[in-house]
């Protein structure tokens, strides 16, 4: 994570205090649907696969996670791409920069190995 925090993208997102002020202009329904699809794609991927893995272990049917996990992960990518298409590049870039800043600031300031 420390290596990631030193990248130009992360440093610029933090330095610029990337925010969601661009969304105050009242985005269209298409943009709202696109951003929602991007956010949903993250929920579809690993949390859903983890739940599927639990059921695969509980029912002793490993193929559930082998086949279903692959399909869910692929589906989450398609949902993400749909969201990017609907939202357009600019809103996607704004959202990802904001998420990057928030996550990295929490990690940097909340990480026990880092000095405050």
N, C-alpha and C positions, 0 to 999 in steps of 0.2 A: 504494500500500500504506500510505503514511503516513496518508492520509485515512481509510482503513479502520481503522487502529489507534487513531484518535481517537473512534470510534463508542462509544456507551454500551454496546452489547452486548459488544464486544471488551474495553473497559476493565473491565466488571463481571466477565467471565470470568477475566481476569487477576487482578483484585483479590480475587475470591473463591477463587482458586486452584482453579478447576473441575477436578474429578477424577472418577474412575470408582468411587468408594467405594460408590455406590448398587448397583453390580453385585455387591458382596460378599455381599449378602443371598441369593444363590442364585436368579437369575432362572429363570423357567420355560422350557421348550423353545420355546414360542411367542415369547417375548422374544428368546431366543438366535437363533432363525431370523430374526426381524425385524431385529436388529442386523447379522447376517451379510448379509442381503439389502441393507441400506443400504450396507455396506462394498463389497459386490460391485458395486453399481450404479456406484460411482466407477471401478472397474476396467473395467467394460464401456464406459463413455463414451469418454473421450479416448484412452487407450492402445490400445484396440481399433480406434478410428477411425484412429489414426496408423498402425497396422500395415496396415489396409485401404488407407490412402492410399499406403503404400509399394508394396504389391502392384499397386495401380491404376497407379502410375507405371512400375513394372517391366514390367508386361504391356501398357502403353499402352492401358489400358481405363479411362478416366476415369469412366465410368458406375458402376464398382464403388464408388468413394467417394461419388459423388453420390447413388446410390440406397442402397447399403449403409450409408453413414455416417449418413444420415438415419434409416434404420430402427434402427440400433444406438443412436443417441442417444435416439430415442423409446422404445426398449425399456428403456434404462437408467433413464429417468424412471418407467416402469411398475414396474420392480424396486424403485426407491427408494420409490415410493408404497406398494407392497406391504409393504416393510420397515417403513415408518412405521405402517401399519395393524397389522401383527403386533406390533411392539414397543410400540406405544402412544406417546402424545405425551410422557409423562414421560421414558421411557428415550431416546427420540430427542433430546429437548432436552438431556439430560445428555451424551449422546454428542457432539452438535454443539458444545456449549459447551466440552467437553474438547478436541476437535479444534481449535476456534478458538483456545483458549489455547495449545496446544502449537505450532501453526503460527505464530501471531503472536509468541510468545516467541522462537522460533527465528529468525524474520525480524528482529525488533527487535535481538536480541543477536548475530546472525550477519551482519547486513547491513553491508557494508564502509563505507557512507556514514554510518552512525549511530555516534555516540561511544559507547564502552563504559561 
